[in-house]
Amino acid sequence: MALLLDGKKVAQKIKNQLKDEIKKYTSKGLRNPSLAVVLVGNDPASEVYVRNKRKACEEVGINSIYIHLKEEIPEEELLKYIERLNKDDEVDGILVQLPLPKHINTQNIITAIDPHKDVDGFHPENIGKLATGMKDCIIPCTPLGIWILLKEYEIQTYKKDVVMVGASNIVGKPMSLLLLRNEEATVTVCHRNTKDLAHHTRQADILIVAVGKPHLITEDMVKEGAVVVDVGINRLENGKLVGDTDFEALLNKVSAITPVPGGVGPMTVASLLVNTVSIYRQKHGFEKHPLTDI
Ligand code: NAP
């Protein structure tokens, strides 16, 4: 039976540590860290994500500033909000919840965020620094969360064959870049046009899947004893939340696996808090947060 990589438990441990850390700062007279969360429109899934992120902020003592804007807001107006937040010294991190409405150019918005406040790590400057191994970058939250989770369970990436399925800017690409830092792992990235997906996934010591298709990865597609990280979040017609892998079938074949829910999701939120505190620390003359020191 596979070991369950319990993201919920590890995330809670991180949140407890952050809460204690923030208390130390405020007891010295420093202000609380702060995160501006911008939501455009009323997408129900985005509303849930934003609510969870804000709740997590509250739990640890991060002040969350919520800016909820109308779906039809013109791009120039949204850019003005970003500009204001960039200039506001009391704002440490800025998060714009994705996806944005179709009339807004997402890349324009991401690029407008001050790279030092880009808590999601999506700004080209941060991605470029991640790619070139520069230490002063902000690492995107889901890859950072997966990294921390693997390390917490002492799962080594060094000299391992890692297969990343999915090549999005949010998960797949930055995850592969993170694994390539310090020439840790040998990384294969698979995507929609990969000729024989199963051929690659079967080679993986560590298989990370971020596609958004339930049961994409079946039992015959994984190697015996592999570690599987399932990033996917899919709502089935019966209301059940599942990942991208055939979780039940994989349980008896792999050595470790993340559940959905309760795996990568809570780690993504915990990493958002870590990134916010890390930005805050550097603003106040401290080192970046050790969990981000990769
Ligand atoms: P995305 O932007 O839609 O990217 C999915 C990637 O998978 C794309 O590169 C896509 O290629 C590729 N793909 C599509 N079909 C494929 C196939 N049959 N085989 C291999 N690759 C295929 O999604 P995302 O933002 O990365 O998110 C992926 C999943 O993770 C979603 O379910 C999302 O909800 C979930 N997610 C979870 C967390 C968390 O914290 N747990 C965080 C972020 C995302 P094309 O671009 O060509 O379609």
Boltz pocket constraint, residues with backbone or C-beta under 6 A from the ligand:
constraints:
  - pocket:
      binder: B
      contacts: [[A, 142], [A, 165], [A, 166], [A, 167], [A, 168], [A, 169], [A, 170], [A, 171], [A, 172], [A, 190], [A, 191], [A, 192], [A, 193], [A, 194], [A, 197], [A, 209], [A, 210], [A, 211], [A, 212], [A, 213], [A, 230], [A, 231], [A, 232], [A, 233], [A, 234], [A, 264], [A, 265], [A, 266], [A, 268], [A, 269]]
      max_distance: 6.0
